[in-house]
Amino acid sequence: MNDLDLFSDPHGRDPRGRGGRGRGRSAPDQYGQDRYSQGRYDQRGQDQYTQDQYGQDQYGQDQYGQDQLGQGQYGQDQYGQDEYGQGQYDQYDQGQYEQGGQYEQNGQYDDHDPYAAGHLADDQLSRRDQRAARKRQKRRKNSGRAAFFFALAFIVALVGTGGVFGYAWLDKRMNPPDFEGAGSGNVTVQIKEGDNGSQIGATLQSRNVVKSVRAFVKVYNKDPKAASIQPGYYQMRLQMSSAAAIALLHDPKSRSGNQITVREGIRVNELFKELSDKTGIAQSRFQAVAANTKGLGLPAYSGGKLEGYLYPGRYDISPKASPREIIKQMVDRYNKAAEDLDLVVKARQVKMSPAQLITMASLIQAEGGKTEDFPKIARVIYNRLKIGKPLEFDSTILYVLNKRTLDVRHGDIDRTRSSKYNTYYNKGLTPGPISNPGEDAIAAVTAPEPGDWIWFIATDPTNQVTEFASTEAQRAALERKFRAWQKANPGN
């Protein structure tokens, strides 16, 4: 038998005709009819293997008859209309076997042809095909089932992990980390002017006083007295609970360092004495700083002088600060205020230099009582400068004499005649500031109140009453009122 005999049909039919899986391939075998023409693939519903031991018993009506191969697994479904009916094996009939495809080339059969000589018998091969089909179906089910369980496990793991992290995040938000107890050791911290709860907490955390800002803020927000915490230096302990830290900030005994207030209108030499009294540092050391102002950051228009450029306000002095560091802190604040006020531009608007603006502001600050009088005093100065009349300010005489009094005599004026700061004998502004003015006095220079006043006199210094005059007669009347006050208040 040659290779072609394997595919010959004993009934003379085309070995590559239509039908199951190449109907002409199989000869009549031990099971009766042609297996592929009348058996397995044509009459699977009723009887696959006829008249033999598999006909009525195992494979006939039982396992592969009406049940598994008949109407069930291999009947109308897998082998009927689907995989082996019109699908897979029709392709072999019309494709590979008709066109001489995979298993036939140039009249030769490929070594991989499962139906070539030497391979398994047809009945054995058909059973193997059946088992392979069942295994493929099982693998598909198992694969789908495994994919489902893998996806489910992944989702559970993802949700579980997210839940753990979500709970940890929520717990941290609700209960931020905090130290316990009163802490130990000591460290000096500075609470700055205007600091809120978050800023104070950040300062304390940076110095290892509290463990977290949020823990501190949580306690701070519940403390009704939190807003009363004053700026300054505090002696704190390391690793304190937030509650203990708040309590220590309220305790006056925890205050460290010194708090200095630079009053508006104070002179430099007066400030040096107050600094010396407060810090215990010799006044001469502050005077040495005034003699060498290099490196303090003074504006160029200051001429290297401190007077007028130590900005008024409250300062917290570190217990370890040197005189130069203390003075520089005040110069820095002036520079910041000048920038905020746009002082250079404002001076240009009133046709002054920045130094002249500060000088005029210092005169207004020294002469004025109430801030609402400052714009009127500024107008008096402008009016006098315009007509070339000396300012005649007692405050300039007292500056030269380094005194504070309301009783300026003619002898004082004469005695200081040679000083350029004497505004009775010199026209125009003084050569430089005579005090350290505040923001209101600076603003008055750039926004004077309209008026024709030439004089002003403090008629009631006790109550800071200042009155203004445009004529000599009005001025004389105001002077009489002031003398009456002097008489009622001797020693002034």
Secondary structure, 3 states (H helix, E strand, C coil): CCHHHHHCCCCCCCCCCCCCCCHHHCCCCCCCCCHHHHHCCCCCCCCCCCCCCHHHHHHHHHHHHHHHHHHCCCCCHHHHHHHHHHHHHHHHHHHHCCCCCCCEECCEECCCCCCCCCCCCHHHHHHHHHHHHHHHHHHHHHHHHHHHHHHHHHHHHHHHHHHHHHHHHHHHHHCCCCCCCCCEEEEEEEECCCCCHHHHHHHHHHCCCCCCHHHHHHHHHHCCCHHHCCCEEEEEEECCCHHHHHHHHHCHHHEECEEEEECCCCCHHHHHHHHHHHHCCCHHHHHHHHHCCCCCCCCHHHCCCCCCCCCCEEEEECCCCCHHHHHHHHHHHHHHHHHHHCHHHHHHHCCCCHHHHHHHHHHHHHHCCCHHHHHHHHHHHHHHHHHCCCCCCHHHHHHHHCCCCCCCCHHHHHHCCCCCCCCCCCCCCCCCCCCCCCHHHHHHHHCCCCCCCCEEEEEEHHHCEEEEECCHHHHHHHHHHHHHHHHHCCCC
